[in-house]
Each structure stands twice: as C-alpha cells, then as structure tokens.
Amino acid sequence: MSGFLRAGEGVLDVPRTDPGPEYSYDQADAEAHRFFAALAGGRDTTFHDDPVEFVRANGLMILYSAEAADAF
C-alpha cells in the first residue's frame, strides 16, 4: 500500500500546467478512469462507467482541500 499524507495549515502550492484541450463528458470520464486506475497501482479493479463509482467500488480514496479542488 502506498499513499500521501499532508499535514498542516500552510498554503498549498499545487503544481499547474498550461491549459489543455477541452474534453467532452465521455473523454473526461475516460481520462478520470485512467487517473484512478493509475492510483490503484496495478491491483485488480472492477470497472464502472461512472468514475466516482469506480473509486468507491475499488476502495480508492481521494482527499483534497478546496484550494486543490480549484486547481483541478
């Protein structure tokens, strides 16, 4: 198991890149699935069309602050 834990109240410096292409909903879901599959680290997963359900069904957890959410 691997993970990342950040503690503290300091300002979060989220890395940013140049804006990329605009995705359709289907493209965005496909990219989200690729990201979440990478988080799973190669373990066996059960696919779900909805990326959020994919995360829930496979026991993945993503926590981020409002500041990080704005970056996404």
N, C-alpha and C positions, 0 to 999 in steps of 0.2 A: 504494500500500500504506500502511496506517496501523496503528498498534499502540500499546501501552502497556507501558512497562518501569518496574519499581520496583526500586530497589536499596537495600540497607541492612538492618540488623537491628532497626530501631526497631519499636515497637508499631504494628500495623496498625489504623487506625481505619476500619473498614468501615461505610459508612452503612447504617442499618437503618430499616425501616418497620414499621408496625403489622402484626401477623399478618393474612394474607389468608385467603381461603377454602381449605378442604381440597379437593384435586383427586383425581379418580380417576386411575388409571395412564394412561388414554388422554388425559385432559385435561392431565396433567403432561407427557406426550410432546409434545402439541400446543404447549404453552407453551415447552418446550425448543426445539422446531423454530423457533418464531417468534424466540426469542432468538438462536439460531445463524444464522438467515437474516439477522437484523439485523447480526450480526458480519461476515457475508460482504460486507456493504456494497453490495448490489445486483448483484454479479457473478453470472454463470451458475453454478448449482449443480445437482447430481444428487440427487434426493430419495431417502432411505432411511427405512423405517418406524422403525428404531432411531435415536434422536437421536445416539448415540455413533458409529454407523456413518456417519451424515450428516456429522459433524465430520471423521472420518477420510477419507472419500471425497472431501471437498471441500477438503482441505488446511488446515483450520482448526486452530488450536492454542489451547488454553486452559490456562493455568498459574496455580495459586493455592496459597497456603500452607494449612497445616492450620487456621490461625486463620480464613482466609477461607472455607474449606470448612465450618467450623462455622456461619458466618453464613448460608450457603446452606441 
